[in-house]
């Protein structure tokens, strides 16, 4: 694994791919992977954003959108595991293009005014969404110099909230001008345009594909076994499960909550969603910088959990008569934490992984991340539907955030005890009573 990574870095520095094909610059690869990620994210969030208008056409309540997201992420969970074998054989660009095509077909199916077609569309969008991160990581490892790796990967991670921003900014306006079916077609065409945009880069960036590699299902459980065998990784996986449940609930239901409960227009609610996503974009880079320079990954994740608790409580008490600035400030607090944690979490996983197995560990923990989405969104929708209150459901988001905070505090205390015991065993430490001055 280390030899492969060193080879990839050497390739990036030399500017050529296997076979002597000239590689585009690292920033070109970053631009296309971020664009692909943004379009896939926008495709996944388009239906939730238009839920208040789409639900009547399907004869359903807006709470059904949680099932749509859950179905999409269930498909993404499986597709992300399979992509580990597909990307090396067919190439990251080709896999990304097929993924976007699946998203486009899913959007077109969702334009059929029947809930079975919408459900199938959500499944196909999820199948397209799942391989995007493994494919982009493969490309960036190939094209990015070692000294820029952290920055480039952090910037690429902003593609998810950028897609949410696009959905919040574009979809409500298009909905009013074109109607819900034409809006779905428009987003599908945007995905197809991104496929065409990536095509000129395909020959160079897919030059390392291994056409002779066989597609095998064996080894799919290896990442899961690695995570469950490591207590630090298992805790991070559990935290990602809880955080992703909060994240998907915010991105899926914020527009519906602001529109139905606070009586904001769809355009105003979409703008608020864009603000929360923008806070997530800034957060994904800013929290990473803070973790590197200040409290570390675990301490930063604790801070983010506390901000999620605060943000969910404030969101639950929002009033329609409050000023736009106050509403935007509240959703920025919630979005900056609930949407901005992923980069810090991925860095923590990489640090805790055994040498040379950061990718395997990331794949294993992402399984739990997707599971949080699969269970979190329907649970939020069920609570909102049963109680008849989106306010209660948003307030309840403080519970998974609080549980994640408790897990992180527990792990921090364990790590401190383990570190002290190790120092004592090697003669480099002092008893805890002397260390704390007692």
C-alpha angles and dihedrals in degrees: 000000000000090000090052091049092049089048091052091050091049089050091052092051093048092049095226135105126217109294093036096277111152113247122223116242120283091249091054090055089046091051095052095044091049091048092050091048091048094051093047090050092048090050091053094048099041095086094047091050092054094040095115090058098035099047096068091050089055094042092241138117120252090252089077090076089079089065090049091055092043092053091048094051092044087059090044091053092058095040092053091056093048092048090071088076099031099054097058092048102045102022132254096263094050091047090049091050093050089047091055090047089055089051091051093049090047091053091049090051089050087058089067106097095235126092096227089059090047091050092050089047091054090050092052092047088053091050087055095044096052102066095045098087097045091046094049092046089054091052096045093049088054098047106030123090113234095246091058098042098104095046095046094048091047092052091048090054088063088072092086097057090037087060088049090051090052091049092050095045101040109028101061093049093045089048091058094045102038108017128246098285095050090046091056090050090050093054090046089055090050089056090051090049089055089053089056091046091057096047098084089057095048100090094051100038095043095046090106095059116129106222093183095057113116121228108238132171092208113110097031090119094052094090091049092050091050092053096046091049092057120066095202091050092044091054091049090049091052091048091050089051090055096040093049090052088057093043097052092045091055095047094042103044108025095091093046092048094050092045100044103031103031094031093231116157118257089251093052092045090049090051090053090051089052090052091052091048092048088053087052091051092052091042096054090061099031097049090049091054090048092050092052094048105031137016097001128239097298094047091048091050088053090053091049091051090052091050091050090055091050094043095049091050093049092046091052092058098045115133127209091230094059118106120269090242092058093047091049091048092053095047089046090057091049095042095044090058105028093044100029103060101082099087094051091047093051091049090051091051091051091051093049095045120102114260111289095007103089091116093050091047091048091052091051096049092044087062088065091043091057091044088058089057093046092054101028101059097050090044091054091047092047092050092048091047096046095045096036088226130106087186091065091047093052091047089052090060086079089072100066090041090052091048090051090050090051091051092050092049091048091050092047091055091047092050090050091052092046091050092049092049091050092050091049091049091054095041093245098109142058130229114279092246091059093043094057094043097248 
